[in-house]
Amino acid sequence: MPFFTSSAFKTALIATLWLAVAGALFYFMNTRVNPNTADTLSQSGEVVLQRDLSGHYRAEAYINGVSTPVMVDTGATDVAISQALADRLGLRSIKAVRTHTANGDTVSYMVRLKNVKLGGIVAHDVAAIITPKLGDEVLLGMSFLGRMDVRLYKGLMTIRASHE
């Protein structure tokens, strides 16, 4: 029996097609979950973010030179990072503070970040808090955003370096 009509060939062909479909779905969903990957961010003094499927603005940023996913949160006073990321960055807390989050009150720990980079925008000596119960995603709060010109228009968030 020729190979092209064998059941092994048909099985391999079906498996290859399923892998191609799965790969295409993964690519599509990944770009919809976070349409603002590091390679789509401008390296100039302006970053334009698209909303993700849940209506949030997410991107890839660098904190003290370490790449990390962030969610832009204009309701957060400071940049908020997890204990795991703080450990990776070798950060030591300044003092404990009580914080009020969407998940309730908790104790967080104040720190200073050497720099936060989003696209081509860099801020130095940024206030942050270590929030032990925070997941892997950093909340990019007003201690970073307050130094910028931030505009929302038609589902896009434009962040520009402020020159004040």
C-alpha positions in Angstrom: 0.0 0.0 0.0 1.4 3.4 -1.0 2.4 5.7 1.9 0.1 8.5 0.9 -3.0 6.3 1.3 -1.8 4.6 4.5 -3.5 5.2 7.9 -0.1 6.4 9.3 0.0 9.2 6.7 -3.6 10.2 7.3 -3.0 10.3 11.1 0.1 12.4 10.6 -1.7 14.8 8.3 -4.6 15.2 10.8 -2.1 15.8 13.7 -0.3 18.4 11.6 -3.5 20.2 10.8 -4.6 20.2 14.4 -1.2 21.6 15.4 -1.5 24.4 12.8 -5.0 25.3 14.0 -3.8 25.3 17.7 -0.8 27.4 16.8 -3.0 29.9 14.9 -5.5 30.1 17.8 -2.7 30.6 20.3 -1.2 33.4 18.2 -4.5 35.1 17.7 -5.6 34.9 21.4 -2.2 36.0 22.6 -2.2 39.1 20.5 -5.8 39.8 21.6 -5.1 39.2 25.3 -2.1 41.6 25.2 -2.0 43.5 21.9 0.9 45.6 23.2 3.9 43.3 23.1 7.4 44.8 23.6 8.1 44.7 19.9 4.9 46.8 19.1 5.8 49.6 21.6 7.4 52.8 20.1 11.0 53.5 21.3 10.3 57.2 21.0 8.9 59.4 23.9 5.4 58.2 23.2 3.6 54.9 23.7 0.2 54.1 22.3 -1.6 51.1 23.9 -4.7 49.2 22.7 -7.3 47.8 25.1 -7.2 44.0 25.6 -10.2 41.8 25.5 -11.1 42.6 29.1 -10.9 46.3 28.5 -7.6 46.9 30.3 -4.3 48.3 29.0 -1.5 45.8 29.3 2.1 46.0 28.0 5.6 44.7 28.6 7.8 47.1 30.6 11.2 46.9 32.2 11.7 47.5 35.9 15.3 47.9 36.9 16.2 46.3 33.6 14.0 43.2 34.1 11.2 42.6 31.5 7.8 42.1 33.1 4.1 42.3 32.1 2.3 45.3 33.4 -1.3 46.5 33.6 -1.7 50.2 33.4 -3.8 51.2 36.5 -4.7 54.9 36.8 -6.5 54.1 40.1 -3.3 52.8 41.7 -1.3 55.3 43.7 2.0 53.6 43.2 3.6 51.0 41.0 2.7 47.7 42.7 4.8 44.6 42.3 4.7 41.1 43.7 7.0 39.7 46.4 8.4 37.3 43.8 9.4 40.1 41.5 10.8 42.1 44.4 13.0 39.1 45.3 14.2 38.8 41.7 15.1 42.5 41.7 16.8 42.3 45.0 14.6 45.0 46.5 14.5 45.8 50.2 11.5 47.5 51.7 11.7 50.9 53.3 8.7 50.4 55.6 5.3 48.5 55.9 2.1 50.4 55.0 -1.6 49.5 55.0 -3.0 49.6 51.5 -6.6 49.5 50.2 -6.9 47.4 47.1 -9.7 46.0 44.9 -9.2 42.8 46.9 -9.5 44.4 50.3 -7.1 45.9 52.8 -3.6 44.4 53.1 -0.1 45.2 54.3 2.4 46.3 51.6 6.0 47.4 51.7 7.4 50.6 50.3 10.4 50.5 47.9 12.1 52.7 45.4 12.7 51.5 41.8 15.8 52.7 40.0 13.9 53.0 36.8 10.8 51.9 35.0 10.8 51.8 31.2 7.8 51.5 28.9 8.7 51.6 25.2 11.0 54.5 24.9 9.8 56.3 28.1 11.9 56.0 31.2 11.2 57.3 34.7 13.9 57.2 37.4 13.5 56.8 41.2 9.9 55.6 41.1 7.9 54.9 44.3 6.5 51.4 44.4 4.9 49.0 46.9 5.5 45.3 47.3 2.1 43.6 47.6 2.7 40.0 48.7 -0.7 38.7 47.4 -0.3 40.3 43.9 0.0 37.9 41.0 2.7 38.0 38.3 1.4 41.2 36.7 2.8 44.6 37.8 0.3 47.4 38.3 1.7 50.5 36.6 0.3 53.2 38.9 0.4 56.9 39.3 3.9 57.1 40.7 4.9 56.4 37.1 1.9 57.7 35.2 1.8 61.0 37.1 5.1 62.0 35.5 3.6 61.5 32.1 1.0 63.0 29.8 -1.7 60.3 29.6 -4.7 60.5 27.2 -7.6 58.2 26.5 -9.3 58.4 23.1 -11.3 55.9 21.2 -10.0 52.8 23.0 -6.4 53.9 22.8 -4.2 55.1 25.7 -1.4 57.4 24.7 1.4 57.9 27.2 4.0 60.6 26.5 7.0 61.6 28.5 6.3 64.9 30.2 8.9 67.6 29.8 7.9 69.8 32.8 
